[in-house]
């Protein structure tokens, strides 16, 4: 049986002020801070991971916050909308909460038979809350203010905006095992039956739209999920065999990864479930301290002094 991608693993975006980013996602949106670490390629920049209790694949949103970063511009060749699943009847809670915290949002609307509520984070990153047609039984992380009855359960899906969708769609269907489901205007929905949640990719085709410009408030890449390194390397060989420039396996401490840029311009990652977020902190202490990749541990004092205070 051919290996399929098991939906989304994580999504990574760029932010501005680190404390503002941390406060919004933990205190307003009610996600768990899973890890406070640094960018592997730039240890003077934090890398925050947010998700559910244990950082389950399909719930993990990560950020590179750059103090004073210019605001990016969403456009073609990037992921432009992150959708979270929420319970039926939770929109009133979220609208009240967004009003209380001065969050910009639109009135609820509907697409593909599902109600959704669009909002922006402090850097202008576009997100939405979706009430799925099919029940989502994932157990959410809850806080004192955001209880399970209204909390986000993890990703519902993600939107990619493209000038031409054809080659991107072919990656999804012919390599990743997704299937075309339905169309609404210039929005095309693809899903995988390998998992029941975090399994939707929408392709929006805008032939005359400008290319996106990376910066605060834009998505950096999206990561697709595989079980382990064996499956990861199956995809490596398949993608390389088609002539795409794909990286070798990279150890990201909490998962192993491959990266390649799909034909529409979006940076795709494929990431493993193993080893997970419990390898360097007890489960009840996730996100409680600054964790550094081993190569940067000898520079801890220097790195801590350079990073902005967020506590």
C-alpha positions in Angstrom: 0.0 0.0 0.0 1.4 3.4 -1.0 2.4 5.7 1.8 0.2 8.9 2.1 0.9 12.1 3.8 -1.1 12.1 7.1 -2.3 15.7 6.9 -0.6 18.8 8.3 2.2 18.5 10.9 2.9 22.2 11.6 2.8 25.6 10.1 5.5 28.2 10.7 5.0 32.0 10.4 7.0 35.2 11.0 6.1 37.7 13.8 7.4 41.0 15.0 7.6 41.6 18.8 8.3 38.3 20.6 6.3 39.1 23.8 3.3 40.4 21.8 3.3 37.1 19.8 3.7 35.0 22.9 0.9 36.8 24.8 -1.5 36.7 21.9 -1.3 33.0 21.2 -1.2 31.8 24.9 -3.4 34.4 26.6 -5.9 35.4 23.9 -6.1 32.4 21.7 -5.5 29.9 24.5 -2.8 27.7 23.0 -0.1 25.9 25.0 3.4 27.2 24.7 5.2 23.9 23.8 8.7 25.1 23.3 10.7 28.3 23.7 13.8 27.8 21.7 15.8 29.6 19.0 16.0 29.6 15.2 18.6 26.9 14.2 20.0 29.3 11.6 19.8 32.5 13.7 20.2 31.9 17.5 19.5 35.5 18.2 15.9 34.9 17.2 13.3 32.9 19.2 11.4 30.0 17.8 8.1 29.5 19.6 6.0 26.4 19.3 2.3 26.5 20.2 -0.2 23.6 20.2 -2.2 21.2 22.3 -1.2 19.4 25.5 1.6 17.4 23.9 2.2 19.1 20.6 0.2 16.6 18.5 0.9 16.8 14.8 -1.8 18.9 13.2 -2.0 21.4 16.1 1.5 22.9 16.0 1.9 26.6 15.0 5.4 28.0 15.3 6.8 31.5 14.9 10.1 33.2 14.3 9.6 36.6 16.0 12.0 39.3 14.8 11.9 42.5 16.8 11.3 45.5 14.5 10.6 43.3 11.5 8.9 44.9 8.6 5.3 43.9 7.9 5.1 41.3 5.1 2.5 41.2 2.4 0.4 38.2 1.7 0.2 37.2 -2.0 0.7 34.3 -4.4 3.3 31.7 -3.7 2.6 31.4 0.0 0.1 30.1 2.5 -2.3 32.9 3.3 -4.8 31.6 5.8 -4.6 29.2 8.7 -7.9 27.6 9.8 -8.5 26.2 13.3 -11.4 23.8 14.1 -13.6 25.0 17.0 -16.8 23.5 18.6 -20.3 24.3 17.4 -21.7 27.3 19.2 -18.3 28.8 20.1 -18.4 31.9 17.9 -20.3 34.1 20.4 -17.5 33.4 22.9 -14.8 34.2 20.4 -16.5 37.4 19.1 -16.8 38.7 22.7 -13.2 37.8 23.3 -11.9 39.5 20.2 -13.8 42.6 21.1 -12.4 42.5 24.6 -8.8 42.2 23.3 -9.2 44.6 20.3 -8.7 41.8 17.8 -9.6 42.6 14.2 -12.2 40.2 12.8 -14.9 39.8 10.2 -18.5 38.7 10.6 -19.0 34.9 10.4 -19.5 33.6 6.9 -19.7 30.2 5.2 -17.8 28.2 2.6 -18.1 24.6 1.5 -21.0 24.3 4.0 -18.9 25.3 7.0 -19.2 28.4 9.1 -16.0 30.3 9.7 -14.8 33.5 11.5 -11.8 35.3 10.1 -9.5 37.3 12.3 -5.9 38.8 12.4 -3.2 38.3 14.9 -1.2 41.5 16.1 1.1 41.3 13.1 -1.7 40.9 10.6 -1.4 37.2 10.1 -4.8 35.9 8.7 -6.4 33.1 10.7 -9.9 31.7 10.9 -12.0 29.6 13.2 -14.1 26.9 11.5 -17.0 24.8 12.7 -16.3 21.5 10.8 -19.0 19.6 9.0 -17.6 16.4 10.5 -17.2 16.2 14.2 -13.6 16.9 15.5 -13.0 14.8 18.6 -9.5 16.0 19.4 -9.0 17.0 23.0 -8.1 20.7 23.1 -5.7 22.5 25.5 -7.7 24.7 27.8 -6.9 27.6 30.0 -8.7 29.4 32.9 -10.4 31.7 30.3 -10.6 29.4 27.2 -12.4 26.2 28.2 -12.7 23.0 26.2 -16.3 23.8 25.1 -15.0 26.7 23.0 -11.2 26.0 22.6 -9.4 25.4 19.3 -8.9 21.7 18.6 -6.0 22.1 16.1 -5.8 22.9 12.4 -8.8 22.4 10.2 -6.7 23.3 7.1 -4.7 25.9 5.3 -5.1 28.0 2.2 -2.4 28.4 -0.4 -2.7 31.3 -2.9 -1.2 30.7 -6.3 -1.1 32.3 -9.7 -1.7 28.9 -11.2 -2.8 25.9 -9.2 -2.2 23.0 -11.6 1.3 21.9 -10.7 0.7 22.4 -7.0 -2.4 20.3 -7.2 -0.4 17.6 -8.9 2.0 17.5 -6.0 -0.9 17.1 -3.6 -2.7 14.3 -5.6 0.2 12.4 -7.3 2.8 12.5 -4.5 1.0 13.3 -1.2 -2.1 11.2 -1.8 -4.7 14.0 -1.5 -7.9 14.0 -3.6 -9.8 16.9 -5.1 -13.1 17.4 -3.3 -15.0 20.5 -4.5 -14.7 23.9 -6.0 -16.2 27.3 -5.1 -15.3 30.1 -7.5 -11.5 30.2 -7.6 -11.1 28.1 -4.5 -10.3 24.4 -4.9 -10.5 22.0 -1.9 -8.2 19.0 -1.5 -8.4 16.5 1.3 -6.6 13.3 2.4 -8.4 10.3 3.9 -5.3 9.2 5.7 -6.5 11.2 8.8 -9.8 12.7 9.9 -8.5 16.2 11.0 -5.9 18.8 9.8 -6.5 17.2 6.4 -7.6 20.1 4.2 -5.6 22.1 1.7 -7.5 24.9 -0.2 -5.8 26.2 -3.3 -6.9 29.7 -4.3 -6.0 30.7 -7.9 -5.3 34.4 -8.6 -3.5 34.7 -11.9 -2.9 38.4 -11.7 -2.1 38.7 -8.0 1.3 39.9 -6.9 3.8 37.5 -5.3 3.7 37.6 -1.5 6.5 39.4 0.3 7.8 37.7 3.5 7.8 39.6 6.8 5.9 39.9 10.0 2.4 38.6 9.6 3.1 36.1 6.8 3.6 32.4 6.7 7.1 31.0 6.2 6.2 27.4 5.3 3.8 24.6 5.9 4.8 21.1 7.1 3.1 17.8 6.2 3.1 14.8 8.5 4.6 11.4 8.2 5.0 8.7 10.9 8.7 8.2 10.9 12.0 8.5 9.2 11.4 5.5 6.9 8.3 7.2 5.5 10.1 10.5 5.3 12.8 9.0 3.1 10.3 7.3 0.9 9.0 10.8 0.1 12.5 12.1 -0.3 13.3 9.6 -3.0 9.9 10.1 -4.8 10.2 13.9 -4.9 13.9 13.8 -5.9 13.1 11.3 -8.6 10.7 13.8 -10.1 13.5 16.4 -10.4 12.6 18.6 -7.5 15.4 20.1 -5.4 14.8 18.6 -1.9 17.0 18.8 1.1 18.6 15.9 2.9 17.1 14.8 6.2 17.5 17.5 8.8 17.3 16.9 12.6 15.0 19.6 14.2 15.3 18.1 17.7 11.6 17.3 17.9 11.1 15.9 14.4 13.1 15.1 11.3 12.4 17.2 8.2 12.8 17.6 4.4 12.2 20.8 2.6 11.4 21.7 -1.0 9.7 24.5 -2.8 6.7 23.4 -4.8 6.1 24.8 -8.3 3.7 27.5 -7.1 6.4 28.9 -4.8 5.2 27.7 -1.4 7.9 26.2 0.8 6.8 22.7 1.8 8.3 20.7 4.6 7.7 17.0 5.4 8.1 16.3 9.1 8.0 13.1 11.3 6.0 12.4 14.4 9.1 11.2 16.2 10.7 11.9 18.6 8.2 14.5 19.8 8.2 17.3 22.3 8.8 15.3 25.5 12.5 14.5 24.9 14.0 17.4 26.8 11.3 18.6 29.2 8.7 16.8 31.4 5.2 17.0 29.8 3.9 19.2 32.6 6.8 21.6 32.1 6.7 22.1 28.4 7.7 25.6 27.4 8.8 26.6 30.9 12.5 27.4 30.0 14.7 28.4 27.1 15.9 25.3 25.3 18.8 25.5 23.0 19.9 23.2 20.2 23.0 21.3 21.4 25.4 23.3 19.2 24.3 26.5 20.8 24.4 25.4 24.5 28.0 26.6 25.0 26.8 30.1 24.0 23.8 30.2 26.3 24.8 33.3 28.3 25.5 35.3 25.1 22.3 34.1 23.5 20.1 34.8 26.6 21.5 38.3 26.8 20.7 39.1 23.2 17.1 37.8 23.2 14.3 40.1 24.2 12.6 39.5 27.6 9.2 37.8 27.2 8.4 36.7 30.8 
